[in-house]
Amino acid sequence: MKIVSIAVSKKKGTTKHCVETAELIENHGIKDDAHAGDWHRQLSFLASESIEKASSEEFKLNFGDFAENVATTGVDWKNEPIGKVFRLGRDALVEITQIGKECHQKCAIFYRTGDCIMPKEGVFARILKGGTIRVGDPIEPVGL
């Protein structure tokens, strides 16, 4: 289980651009990301396996296209329970707060492909403890 991509954006509803490292701020989210703030969806996750499945020859999808903050390998996020805590890298701790979401308006990826997996397979979390995360960092469940 590891981080394969980290992505950020200045505006909500747009694709994100990939970065090698990001600073997670406790009870806020990724520093300078549009989705950061005092709410339950401070950080978003999507399995790279889901992104690969949604990709086709017509529409090659890239990390950040679904506006996910963190793409991972080896974690089936949509089947993890709300309240479960994970360590990202050495220091950061996050707690799953929501699985899937309702899209009130269509995002850039929906207009490009006709569908979006984030409402069904995206997972959201709040930052319990901040820290720097890097592409390649391990992800570990904490507790039971």
N, C-alpha and C positions, 0 to 999 in steps of 0.2 A: 504494500500500500504506500503510494507516494504521490507527490505533487508533480504533474507533468506540465502545467501551465499556470501562470498567474496573469490576470488581465484587469485593466482599470479603464475608466472613462470619466470624462468631465460632465457628461450629460446622460440622464436616464433615457431608456428607450433606444439607445444606439449600440452598435457593436463596440466591444472594448479592444484596446490594443495591449499586446503582450509585453510584459516586463520580466526581468530575471529575478528581482527581489521586490518585496513589498513590506511595509511596516503596518502591522495590525495594532490598532489602538484600542485598549480596553473600553468596553461599552460604547464603541463608536464604529469601527470597521477599518477598512484600508485607508490609510492617509491619502487624502486628495481624490478619493473615489466618489462618484455621484451618489451611490447608494449608501454611503456611510451616514451615520446619524444615530439619534437616540430612539431606536425602534428595534423590533425583533428580527429584521432582515438585514443585518449589518454585513454579512458575507454570504455569497452564494457558491454552491458547489454543483458540478456536473461531472459524471463519469466520462472519461475519454472514450470508453467503450460505447456509450450512448451516442456521442458525437460521431464516431466512426460509422455506426449503424445508420444514422440520419443522413450521412453523406452519400452522394451518388456521383456518377460520371458527369452528369449535367451540372450538379451543384457541389463543388468541392468545398466542404466546410472547414473552417479554421478555428483554432482555439480563440475564444473571445467573441465569436459570431453570435452566440446565444446570450451574450451579456453576462456570462458566468464569470465570477472572480477567480475561482480555482477549479481547474480540471485535474482529475486524478486518475490513477489506474489502481485496480484491485479493490475498490470500495463500491458496493452496490447501494449507493446513497438512498435511492427511493425505498429501500427495505430496511433502513436503519430507523430505530424508534426516536420520536421526539423526546428530548431530554438527554439523549446520549451525548457524552463528552468525548472529544478527540483532542489529542496533542498534535499540533502541526509544527514540524521542525523541532528545535530544542526547547522553546519556551512557551509558545502560544497555545492557549486552550480555548476551544470553541464548544458551544452547546447547540445541538440541532433544535430549532424552534418551529420549523414549518417544512412540510414536504409538498412540493408542487405549489402552484399559485394560479389565481384567476387573472387572465390578461384582460384589462379593461380597454386597451387599444392595441392594435396589431403592431408588432415590432418590425424592425428592418429585416430580420431573418424570415418572418412570416411572409412578407411581401416578396422576398427572393425565392423561397422554396415552396410556399403554400402551406407550411406547417411549422410548428415550433415544439421542441421536446421539453423546453424549460417548464411549462405549466404542469407537465406530468412527471418529469424525472429530476427536475431541479430541486435542490435542498437548500434551505436557508439556516443561518446560525447567527448567534450573537457572540461577541468576543468576551470571554471570561477573564482572560489574561493576555495582554499584548506581547508582541515580540516580532522579530524579523523572520519572514518566511522566504524560502528560495526554491526555484525550480529544482526538483530532485530530492527535496526534503522528504523524510518519512512522515507517515500519518499513522498514529497509534490510538486505538480506543483506550479510554481511561476508566478505571473501575471495572465493574462487572461486564 
